[in-house]
Amino acid sequence: MRARPYREIDVFSGQAYRGNPLAVVLDGSDLDPATMQRFANWTNLSETCFLLPPTDPAADYQVRIFTPARELPFAGHPTLGSCHAWLASGGAPRQADALVQQCAIGLVPLRRSGARLAFRAPPMQVSAVDEAQLAAALAALGLARGRLRKAAWLDNGPRWLGLLLDSAETVLSLNPDHAALQPLGLVGVVGPTPAAAVRVAGACDFEVRAFAASDGIPEDPVTGSLNAALGQWLIGERLAPPSYLVAQGSRLQRAGRVYVEAREDAIWVGGDSLTCVEGTVML
């Protein structure tokens, strides 16, 4: 056990303590997975990351990502938060505004525009939701069938049950039964803001909520992997414009903002990050 540099980063918000917190151990060398998992369980944040030297020569750094219960092959807010922490601690990318992260899913490109980072959404598989699963999800959410517009399984490392609802208002009104949702795994809901409201300066195009009771997280404040999956799904099926702004975390008194953009034949997911805690941890 020794002192290791440590940060807690607030991701997907320009206002401190209004986004999604992330724990980052900046030196994860010589830690075994059991120790990483135990520490992630102790922090009790949605994700805890450990930075390592890359083993792929194309990568700038490597990250391992843990929830309190398991290791993830990829997650969005840990990707942005880890990159922010790596840069803030003196990491020097090969290219000033184009970075490459190595994680269990493979290489994830990032780009930097001013202080804002964005990651390229990883490949995703879309599959149909069977009727029994859909009925269980609607019942657990207390959602009338008429409010649902479209449903699909979206797998980009994490596997999300994606539900497109009729409006942002419906998304915000949900009071789910988290115990009933748990067998379904990860559930993400999205609904559009009325066009008139979107025209107001600073308004968001969609409201998103993410339920992860299977990982011990009833509702995640702001979720990069879900928004990456939703962006590929909605833009790909022309259910969303090629560039849009998401609000997430509203019911949790957060102010998450996620920037989704189709660019260069890919979906990019971006947001602001802030360092809120800096010090060392004994591991």
Buried (B, 14 or more C-beta within 10 A) or exposed (E): EEEBBBBBBBBBBBEEEBBBBBBBBBBBEEBEEEBBBEBBBEBEBBBBBBBBEBEEEEBBBBBBBBBBEEEBBBBBBBBBBBBBBBBBBEBEBEEEEEBBBBBEBBBBBBBBEEEBBBBBBBEBEBEEBEEEBBEBBBEBBEBEEEBBBBBBBBBBBBBBBBBBBBBBBBBBBBEBEBEBBBEBBBBBBBBBBEEEEBEEEEEBBBBBBBBBBBBBBBBBBBBBBBBBBBBBBBBEEEBBEEBBBBBBBBBBEBBBBBBBBBEEEEBBBBBBBBBBEEEEBEB
